[in-house]
Amino acid sequence: MTAPQTDPAELAEQDLPDGSLLAAIDLGSNSFHMIVARVEHGEIRPVEALAEKVQLGAGLVDGILDDEAIERGLACLSRFAQALGTIEPQRIRVVGTNALRQADNRRTFCEAARRVLGAPVDVIYGREEARLVYLGVAHTLSDDTHSRLVVDIGGGSTEFIIGERFEPQRMESLQMGCVSYSRRFFPEGRITEAGYRAACQRAQLETSHIRHRYHRRHWAECVGSSGTLNAIAAILLVNGWSDGSITPYGLTQLEQTLLSFDTMDDIQLDGLSEHRRNVIVAGAAIARGLFRELEVESMQVSPGALREGVIYDLLGRLSHEDVRERTIRALMQRYSVDSEVAATVERRATTLYHATRRDWSLGPDDLAMLSWIARTHEIGMAISHKHYNRHSAYLLQHADLPGFSQQEQERLALLAMGHRRKVTEILFAEVAEEDRAHTIKLLTLIRLATLFKYTEQLAMLPDFSVEAGDGYLSLNFPQDWLEQHPLTAQELEQEQGWLSKVGMNLSFC
């Protein structure tokens, strides 16, 4: 089959020339942050930074974001959108963290946010958040060889990472954050010693679950990231309680002062900004708990955080250093994937992609998705050959896959689950209506790619033509080819029936 030529403007990977602008937006549980940066000699130089206290997590009740929280978030993003100027959507990355991870109605917010920003929102798992935090911090520190513990106290979760240079080695995310702890231990903004002690003890208990891997004997220095820890360090410095680092002594002075106030609104502290007033007590309690459990004696702070990590990761994706490729290779190795079969399916999928991309409005992200699923669709065989597609889907959705968002893992899992045998509407139950038709197109291509994988495996497919349109795909093979390959013809007939169940009309001759 002859694939259409790719237009230069449509090439997925272009080198980023100096002066290119990138943008990253962090939708945190407490605050939203945006950074716009210019690429200079392979590095980034910030040109704009915005932050707003949104407290998205405060509007999360029984797993549902309330309307007021959604309105606050979208209003903030509408202001951010004005600063994005003419930055191309593929050079903007938006990530959602704990509040959106926990929200059952996150799709409602994410779709509205996409319309406002012109770019999709990637909800990331806790360990992926930890990886990106470390990346952001590492770029602000000296390039030495000793190990470091990086801690980021967010609004809904706290991330712990041990790494060296730019490589994280251990990553963990715990469900404790300054917004959730404020609501839980300091209701209505009341400050009590009992509430503070309970928050400290809870934080220490949560941290105890990772103590054996994150204790101070495993690292040489400790670095704090995020607004909460930077705010604590600034308060300690301004009040003469430390030299700019966070220490047990400084925390003691801070907590004694905070406990002298009756409510959050009463707090008056040099160095404390207004938008941190409602979360500083909970943040101090979490810091105290983890200091005790991990026996931290001193913590430096870094201006680098999740948003910087996101923009450096985006720079890598656009400069041929996509960590997701490394993740896929590691996954193949871990589950002993038959690399020859995987490569064959990938070639078939790529051929079909190029034949349909214009008619089906497919883009570089779709090609990447087809490539990843082609190489991993059989990983479930490491568990059992029977129903291996189900095992593949489970692993792809629930494994820690550095670089991948929650939505990307869910899409991979769907394609793995549906790449063979019967396909029904149930498979698309969690797919947004506006994404359904597009997902069915990708599923059709990967099903055909796997169908052809044992057809003349060591040779190219015959030069057949493809016609694609809204809800249909037509394959025209050379004369007598189907008669010479009766098994393939039979499988294509089965595909006709199965794909028709989800509205795809497959024809062939």
C-alpha positions in Angstrom: 0.0 0.0 0.0 1.4 3.4 -0.9 1.1 5.9 2.0 0.4 9.6 1.2 3.3 11.9 1.6 3.5 13.8 4.9 3.3 17.6 4.6 6.3 19.3 6.2 4.0 21.4 8.4 2.4 18.2 9.7 5.6 16.5 10.9 5.2 15.4 14.5 8.7 16.3 15.7 10.4 19.5 14.7 13.5 21.0 16.3 12.6 24.0 18.5 14.4 27.1 17.2 15.8 29.6 19.7 13.1 32.0 20.7 10.3 29.5 20.7 7.8 30.0 23.5 6.5 27.2 25.7 3.8 27.4 28.5 3.0 25.2 31.5 0.0 25.5 33.7 -0.3 23.7 37.1 -3.9 23.2 38.3 -3.1 22.6 42.0 -5.5 21.9 44.8 -4.6 25.3 46.4 -3.3 27.5 43.7 -3.1 27.6 39.9 0.3 28.5 38.4 1.4 29.4 34.9 4.8 29.9 33.5 5.7 31.1 30.0 9.3 30.5 28.9 11.5 31.1 25.9 13.8 28.4 24.5 17.4 29.6 24.4 20.2 27.2 23.5 18.2 24.2 24.7 17.4 25.8 28.0 14.3 27.7 29.1 14.2 31.3 30.3 11.0 32.4 32.1 9.4 35.4 30.6 6.0 35.4 32.4 4.8 33.8 35.7 1.3 34.0 37.1 -0.2 32.5 40.2 -3.7 32.7 41.8 -5.2 31.2 44.9 -8.1 29.1 43.6 -8.5 26.5 46.3 -10.0 24.0 43.9 -9.6 21.3 46.6 -11.8 23.3 49.1 -14.7 22.8 46.7 -14.3 19.0 46.6 -17.1 17.4 48.6 -17.7 13.7 48.5 -15.7 13.4 45.3 -17.6 16.1 43.5 -16.2 19.6 42.6 -18.9 22.1 43.5 -20.0 24.8 41.0 -18.3 27.6 42.9 -14.9 25.8 42.7 -15.4 25.2 39.0 -16.3 28.8 38.4 -13.2 30.0 40.4 -11.0 27.7 38.4 -12.4 28.7 35.0 -12.3 32.4 35.8 -8.6 32.1 36.7 -7.9 30.2 33.5 -9.6 32.8 31.4 -7.1 35.4 32.8 -4.2 33.0 32.2 -5.4 32.5 28.6 -4.9 36.2 27.8 -1.2 35.8 28.6 -0.7 32.8 26.3 -0.9 35.1 23.3 -0.1 33.3 20.1 1.6 30.2 21.6 0.7 27.1 19.6 -1.5 24.6 21.5 1.0 21.8 21.1 3.5 24.0 23.0 1.2 24.4 26.0 0.8 21.7 28.6 -1.8 21.9 31.4 -1.7 19.4 34.3 -4.2 18.7 37.0 -3.1 17.3 40.4 -4.8 15.9 43.5 -8.1 17.7 43.4 -8.8 16.7 39.9 -7.5 13.2 40.5 -10.1 12.8 43.3 -13.0 14.5 41.5 -15.6 12.2 39.9 -16.7 15.1 37.7 -13.2 16.1 36.6 -14.3 15.7 32.9 -16.8 18.5 33.3 -14.0 20.9 34.5 -11.3 19.6 32.1 -13.5 20.0 29.0 -14.5 23.5 30.0 -10.8 24.3 30.7 -9.8 23.0 27.3 -12.3 25.3 25.6 -10.9 28.3 27.6 -7.2 27.5 27.0 -7.3 25.8 23.7 -5.2 23.0 25.1 -6.2 19.8 26.9 -5.8 19.2 30.6 -3.7 16.2 31.6 -4.7 14.8 35.0 -1.5 13.2 36.3 -1.1 10.4 38.9 0.7 11.2 42.2 4.0 9.5 41.2 4.0 11.3 37.8 3.5 14.5 39.7 6.5 13.6 41.9 8.6 13.0 38.9 7.8 16.3 37.4 8.4 18.1 40.7 11.8 16.6 40.9 12.6 17.6 37.3 11.6 21.2 38.2 13.7 21.3 41.3 16.7 19.6 39.8 17.1 22.3 37.2 17.5 24.9 39.9 20.2 23.0 41.9 23.9 22.5 41.3 24.7 19.5 39.2 26.4 17.4 41.9 26.4 13.6 42.3 25.1 13.2 45.9 21.5 12.0 46.5 18.8 14.4 47.6 15.3 14.1 49.0 12.8 16.5 47.5 9.5 17.2 49.3 6.6 19.1 47.9 3.6 19.9 50.2 0.7 20.7 47.9 -2.9 21.5 48.6 -4.1 17.9 48.5 -1.0 15.7 48.5 2.6 15.6 49.4 5.2 14.2 47.1 8.5 12.6 48.1 11.3 12.0 45.7 14.9 10.7 46.1 17.2 11.2 43.1 20.6 12.2 41.8 21.2 15.0 39.3 18.2 14.9 36.9 17.2 11.3 37.6 14.5 10.5 40.2 15.1 7.1 41.7 12.2 6.7 44.2 8.9 8.5 44.0 5.9 8.6 46.3 2.7 10.6 46.8 0.8 10.7 50.1 -2.7 11.9 50.6 -1.9 14.9 52.9 -2.1 18.5 51.8 -2.5 21.9 53.3 -6.0 22.5 51.9 -7.4 19.1 52.9 -5.7 19.3 56.4 -7.0 22.8 56.9 -10.6 21.6 56.3 -10.1 18.5 58.4 -8.2 19.7 61.5 -9.0 23.4 61.5 -12.7 23.6 60.6 -14.1 27.1 60.0 -10.5 28.5 60.4 -10.3 27.9 64.1 -6.8 27.2 65.5 -6.6 24.9 68.5 -3.6 23.1 70.0 -5.6 19.8 69.9 -6.2 20.3 66.1 -2.6 21.1 65.5 -1.3 18.1 67.4 -3.8 15.8 65.6 -2.6 17.1 62.2 1.0 16.6 63.1 0.3 13.0 64.3 -1.7 12.2 61.2 1.1 13.5 58.9 3.7 11.5 60.9 1.5 8.4 60.6 1.1 8.8 56.8 4.8 9.4 56.4 5.6 6.3 58.5 4.4 4.1 55.6 7.4 5.2 53.5 9.9 5.7 56.3 12.0 2.7 55.5 12.7 4.0 52.0 12.9 7.8 52.6 14.7 8.0 56.0 17.7 10.4 56.1 20.2 7.5 55.8 19.1 7.2 52.1 20.0 10.8 51.1 22.6 13.5 51.6 20.5 16.6 51.5 16.8 17.6 51.7 15.1 20.2 49.5 11.6 21.6 49.8 9.5 22.7 46.8 6.1 24.4 46.5 4.6 27.5 47.9 3.9 26.1 51.3 7.5 25.2 52.1 8.9 28.3 50.5 6.4 30.3 52.6 7.6 28.6 55.8 11.3 29.2 54.9 10.6 32.9 54.2 8.8 33.3 57.6 11.6 31.7 59.5 14.2 33.9 57.8 12.3 37.2 58.2 11.7 36.5 61.9 15.2 35.4 62.6 14.4 31.8 63.4 16.7 30.4 60.7 19.2 31.3 58.1 16.8 30.6 55.2 16.5 26.9 55.7 13.8 25.0 57.5 14.9 23.4 60.8 13.2 21.7 63.7 14.0 24.7 65.9 12.5 27.1 63.3 9.3 25.0 63.1 9.0 25.1 66.9 9.2 28.8 66.9 6.6 29.0 64.1 4.1 26.6 65.6 4.3 28.4 69.0 3.5 31.7 67.3 0.7 30.2 65.2 -0.9 28.6 68.2 -1.1 32.0 69.9 -3.9 33.0 67.4 -7.5 31.9 67.6 -8.4 31.8 63.9 -6.6 31.9 60.6 -7.9 35.4 60.0 -6.1 36.6 63.1 -2.6 35.5 62.0 -0.2 38.3 61.7 3.3 37.2 60.8 6.1 39.0 59.0 6.9 37.2 55.8 3.4 35.6 55.4 1.5 36.5 52.3 -2.3 37.0 52.4 -3.1 34.0 50.2 -1.1 31.6 52.4 -2.8 32.7 55.6 -5.5 30.0 55.5 -3.1 27.1 54.9 0.0 27.9 56.8 -1.0 26.2 60.0 -1.8 22.9 58.2 1.4 23.3 56.2 3.5 23.7 59.3 1.8 20.6 60.9 2.6 18.5 57.9 6.2 19.7 57.8 6.6 18.9 61.5 5.2 15.4 61.0 7.5 14.5 58.2 10.5 16.1 59.8 10.0 13.9 62.9 9.3 10.7 61.0 12.2 11.0 58.5 14.5 12.7 61.0 15.1 15.7 58.8 17.6 18.1 60.4 17.6 20.8 57.8 15.7 21.5 54.6 16.8 23.9 51.9 14.1 25.3 49.6 14.0 25.6 45.8 12.1 28.0 43.6 11.7 25.1 41.1 8.3 23.2 41.3 5.8 21.3 39.3 5.3 23.9 36.7 9.0 24.1 35.9 9.1 20.4 35.7 6.2 20.3 33.3 7.8 22.9 31.0 11.2 21.0 31.0 9.3 17.8 30.2 7.5 19.5 27.4 10.8 20.8 26.0 12.0 17.2 26.0 8.9 16.0 24.2 9.4 18.6 21.5 13.1 17.9 21.2 13.1 14.2 20.6 13.7 13.3 24.3 10.2 12.1 25.3 10.4 10.2 28.5 7.3 8.2 27.4 9.4 6.5 24.8 11.8 5.3 27.5 8.8 4.1 29.6 7.4 2.0 26.7 10.8 0.4 26.1 11.1 -0.5 29.8 7.6 -1.9 29.8 8.4 -4.1 26.8 11.5 -5.4 28.5 9.8 -6.0 31.9 7.0 -8.1 30.4 9.2 -9.9 27.8 7.3 -8.6 24.7 8.0 -10.3 21.4 9.8 -7.4 19.8 9.4 -8.8 16.3 5.6 -9.1 16.6 5.5 -5.6 18.2 7.5 -4.1 15.4 5.3 -5.7 12.8 2.1 -4.4 14.4 3.7 -0.9 14.7 4.6 -0.9 11.0 1.0 -2.0 10.1 -0.5 0.7 12.4 1.8 3.4 11.0 0.9 2.4 7.4 -2.8 2.6 8.2 -2.4 5.9 10.0 -0.7 7.6 7.0 -3.5 6.2 4.7 -6.3 7.7 6.8 -4.8 10.7 8.7 -6.2 13.4 6.4 -9.7 11.9 5.9 -10.0 11.1 9.6 -8.2 14.3 10.9 -5.6 12.3 12.8 -2.5 14.0 14.2 1.0 13.3 15.6 -0.5 12.4 19.1 -2.6 9.7 17.4 0.4 8.3 15.7 2.3 8.2 19.0 -0.7 6.5 20.7 -0.9 3.8 17.9 2.9 3.2 18.2 2.7 2.8 22.0 -0.2 0.4 21.9 1.3 -1.6 19.1 4.4 -2.2 21.2 2.5 -3.0 24.4 -0.8 -4.7 23.4 0.6 -8.1 24.3 2.2 -7.4 27.7 -0.7 -9.2 29.4 0.7 -12.5 28.1 3.2 -12.3 30.9 0.2 -13.1 33.2 -1.8 -15.5 31.0 -2.5 -16.1 27.3 -6.2 -16.5 28.0 -7.9 -13.0 27.9 -4.4 -11.5 27.7 -5.9 -8.3 26.3 -7.7 -7.8 29.7 -4.4 -8.2 31.5 -2.7 -5.8 29.2 -5.4 -3.2 29.8 -5.1 -3.6 33.5 -1.4 -3.2 33.5 -1.4 -0.1 31.2 -4.1 1.6 33.3 -2.7 0.9 36.7 1.1 0.7 36.4 3.3 3.7 37.1 4.2 4.9 33.6 6.5 7.9 33.9 5.6 10.7 31.4 2.0 9.5 30.9 -1.1 11.3 32.1 -4.1 9.5 33.6 -6.1 10.1 30.4 -3.3 8.7 28.2 -3.1 5.5 30.4 -6.9 5.1 30.2 -6.7 5.5 26.4 -4.0 2.9 26.1 -6.0 0.5 28.4 -9.1 1.0 26.2 -7.2 0.2 23.0 -5.5 -2.8 24.6 -8.8 -4.2 25.9 -10.6 -3.7 22.6 -7.9 -4.6 20.1 -9.2 -8.2 19.6 -12.4 -10.2 19.6 -15.8 -8.7 20.2 -16.1 -4.9 20.7 -19.2 -3.4 22.3 -20.5 0.0 23.4 -19.6 -0.9 27.0 -16.0 -0.4 26.1 -16.7 3.4 25.5 -18.7 3.9 28.7 -16.1 6.2 30.2 -15.2 8.0 26.9 -16.6 11.6 26.6 -19.2 11.8 23.8 -17.0 14.3 21.8 -14.1 11.9 21.9 -16.0 8.7 21.0 -15.8 8.9 17.2 -12.1 9.7 17.3 -11.4 6.8 19.7 -13.3 4.4 17.5 -11.0 5.4 14.6 -7.9 4.6 16.6 -9.4 1.3 17.7 -10.2 0.4 14.1 -6.7 1.0 13.0 -5.1 -1.0 15.8 -7.5 -3.9 15.3 -6.6 -4.1 11.6 -2.9 -3.7 12.4 -3.1 -6.7 14.7 -5.2 -8.7 12.3 -2.5 -8.3 9.6 0.4 -9.0 11.9 0.6 -12.7 10.9 0.0 -12.0 7.2 3.3 -12.3 5.4 5.0 -11.1 8.6 8.4 -10.8 7.0 7.2 -8.9 3.9 5.3 -5.7 3.3 1.5 -5.8 3.0 0.2 -5.9 -0.6 -0.3 -2.5 -2.3 -3.9 -2.1 -1.4 -5.9 1.2 -1.4 -7.7 2.7 1.5 -10.7 5.1 1.5 -11.9 6.6 4.8 -14.7 8.9 5.7 -17.1 9.7 8.5 -18.0 6.3 10.0 -16.5 4.1 7.3 -13.3 2.5 6.1 -12.9 0.7 2.8 -10.0 -1.5 1.8 -9.4 -2.5 -1.8 -6.9 -5.4 -2.2 -5.1 -6.5 -5.4 -7.0 -9.0 -7.6 -7.1 -12.6 -6.1 -5.2 -11.6 -2.9 -8.1 -12.3 -0.6 -8.7 -15.7 -2.3 -5.1 -16.5 -1.6 -5.4 -15.5 2.0 -8.8 -17.1 3.1 -8.0 -16.8 6.8 -7.5 -13.1 6.5 -10.7 -12.7 4.5 -12.6 -14.6 7.2 -11.1 -12.4 9.9 -12.1 -9.3 7.9 -15.6 -10.5 7.7 -15.7 -11.0 11.5 -14.3 -7.4 11.9 -17.2 -6.1 9.7 -19.7 -7.4 12.2 -17.8 -6.4 15.3 -17.0 -2.9 14.2 -20.6 -2.3 13.0 -21.6 -2.6 16.6 -19.9 0.7 17.4 -20.9 2.5 14.2 -17.8 1.8 12.0 -18.7 0.5 8.5 -15.8 -1.7 7.3 -15.8 -2.8 3.7 -13.2 -4.7 1.6 -12.9 -6.3 -1.8 
